[in-house]
Amino acid sequence: QVQLVESGGGLVQSGGSARLSCTARGPAFILHRLAWYRQVPGKDRELVAEAKRKQAPNVANNLKGRFFVSRDSNKNTIELEMNDRKPEDSGVYYCNSDYTLWGQGIQVTVSA
């Protein structure tokens, strides 16, 4: 059974940096796509960044320049680096694999 394990998050001051990591445990093969989504209060869940195997990673247009995503194509891990954090970045961040499996989510709070 595949399980997505998320780590990082917590409370960060505005303007600071933080890193989220997600590891898929269980699969005997390399997953095609890993991604980060987030859900902020009052809004739908949105894509933050994705990394498909052997393709350049992609960050949502509104987050480019502040957020960066990385993935080792030979591993089922994805990392999200968040810089110059803003209070509106606060929310629950979810790891996703191949559009179907979700992590339990991790709270990120950016204080003003």
N, C-alpha and C positions, 0 to 999 in steps of 0.2 A: 504494500500500500504506500503510495507516494504521499509525503507530507512536506509542506512548505514551512520552514522555520525562519521566522523574522527576528532581527535583533537591531538594536540601536534605538533611536527616538528619545523620548523624554522631553525635558524642558530646556529650551535654548533661548538665549536672549536675542532680541532683534539685531540683525546685522551679523550674527554669529554663523558658524558652520556646524553641520552635523552629517553623519553618515548612517545609512541604513543598509543592512545586509540581509540577503535571503538565500537560504540553501534548501534545495529540494533533496529530501532524504528518501531513499527507497527505490528509485528507478534504476533499472539495469542498463539504461541507455541514456544518451544525452538528449535532453529536451530541446525541442526546436525553438520555442520562444519563452522567455521569462520577461516579466514586466512588473512595474510598480504603478498602482493606481492610488488615488486618494479621494477621500470623501470629507468635505468640510461641511459644517452645520448649515442646513438649509439648501444644499445643492446636491446634484446627482454625483455619483462616483465618476471620476474622470481619469483618463490616462495621463500619467506623469512621464513615463519613459518605458521604452521596450528595447530588448536586445534579442535578435534572432541569430541563431547559430550561423556563423560564417558570413554575417552581414554587418554593416556598420550600425551601431546602436542609434537610437532616435529618442530625442527629448521633445516634449510638447512645445509648440512654438512660443507660448506665453511664458515658458520657463527657461528657454535657452539663454545661455550666458550666466545663469545662476545655478542651474542644476546640471549635473553630469552623471552619466550612467556608464558602468563598465561591466564586462562579463568575460570570463575565460571560456572560450568556445569548447574547451574540453572538460569543463566542469559545470555542474548544475548550480551555479551561484550567480547572483547579480548584486551589484552594489550601486547605491544611489548616493551621490555626494551633493549636498545642498549647501549653497553658500549665500551670504547676504540674506539671511532668513528674514521674512516679514511676518507680521501677525496673521495675515491672511493665508499663510502657508500652514497654519494650524489645522489639524484634522487627524483622521485615522488613515494610515497608509497601509495598503494591502499589496502583498505579493501575489502574482498570478502566473500560472504556467499553462502554456498552450491554450489559452482562452477558457479553460474549463475548471482548473483547480485553483482555489483561493486559500491564502493564508488566513490566520485568524485576525490579522490587523494589528497595527502598532500605533499607539497614540504619539503624536508629535505636537508639542505646544511651543509657540513662539511668543515670548512676552514682549510687550511694547517697550 
